[in-house]
Structures are given as structure tokens and as C-alpha cells.
Amino acid sequence: MYIVPVEVKESSINGRGVFALSDIPKGRIVWQFADGHDLVMSSEEFKKLDEETKDQMQKVAYLSPTSRMWISPPEDDPACYTNHSRQNNTTVIVDAKISPEPYFVANKDIKKGEEITNNYYEFDTNTQKIKPAWA
């Protein structure tokens, strides 16, 4: 869940994106897994989904490198609209003392109104397999 104020609006990257509603300093945690808010699904559960649901999940969820579980924001959560960029302004951190799942920090100062992006390749083993051209 985003722990900084954000809004979803049209993106020049892809469809809709997540934009900062205030300046975010470099090093600030931007998104963090929230147990009870974010959805968690095993690989076995994922395999049982119909193809359309799997396709949709792969657009908004990630296969965790730490728990090997599928982590997904709930429907209409701003995180559903976070776009991939190789010029990402957030970076994934894995530190179990802070979160059981990877979390994202600003890797540069993010200005109010700027789109918040991440590089899916840093944390999503599924994207690494199905979107090799994104590397």
C-alpha cells in the first residue's frame, strides 16, 4: 500500500499511473506490503485461476522473491496503476526487519505531480520470464 499521498491519473507511459501529491525525498519509503490489505495467494492457488484472471493478476500482482507468494493490491488500490520504467524513481528493498515483503523507496527526490514508477525486473520473477523485452 502506498504510504505517501498519491493520485491515479492519465500516464504518458501506459494508460493510468500513480502520481505524487507532494514532494517525496530520496530514501523515503513509498510503498510497503500491508498484511490484511494486500492480497496473498500461493502459486498453487494462482495455477487454479482461469486464464483471464491470471492475465489480469499478472498486470497488477507480483511473484514475491522472498515468500514465493503472489502479492496483489486490492481492486482499485492505487498500486494497481504503478507503471514499469527502466528510469524508475523507486527501488525495491528487501529487509525483513521492516517488512516481510519487498518494499519501495524513492531512489531520487520525487517532485509533486511526478509519476511514481518502479522497475518490475528488480523484484518480480514472473515479469522477468514473461516480459524479457522490458529488461
HELIX and SHEET records of a PDB file:
HELIX    1   1 SER A   43  LYS A   47  1                                   5    
HELIX    2   2 GLU A   51  VAL A   60  1                                  10    
HELIX    3   3 PRO A   78  TYR A   81  5                                   4    
HELIX    4   4 TYR A  120  GLU A  122  5                                   3    
HELIX    5   5 THR A  125  ILE A  130  1                                   6    
HELIX    6   6 PRO A  132  TRP A  134  5                                   3    
SHEET    1   A 4 VAL A   6  GLU A  10  0                                        
SHEET    2   A 4 ARG A  16  ALA A  20 -1                                        
SHEET    3   A 4 GLU A 115  ASN A 118 -1                                        
SHEET    4   A 4 ASN A  83  HIS A  84  1                                        
SHEET    1   B 3 ILE A  29  TRP A  31  0                                        
SHEET    2   B 3 TYR A 103  ALA A 106 -1                                        
SHEET    3   B 3 THR A  90  ILE A  93 -1                                        
SHEET    1   C 3 LEU A  39  MET A  41  0                                        
SHEET    2   C 3 TRP A  70  SER A  72 -1                                        
SHEET    3   C 3 TYR A  62  LEU A  63 -1                                        
END                                                                             
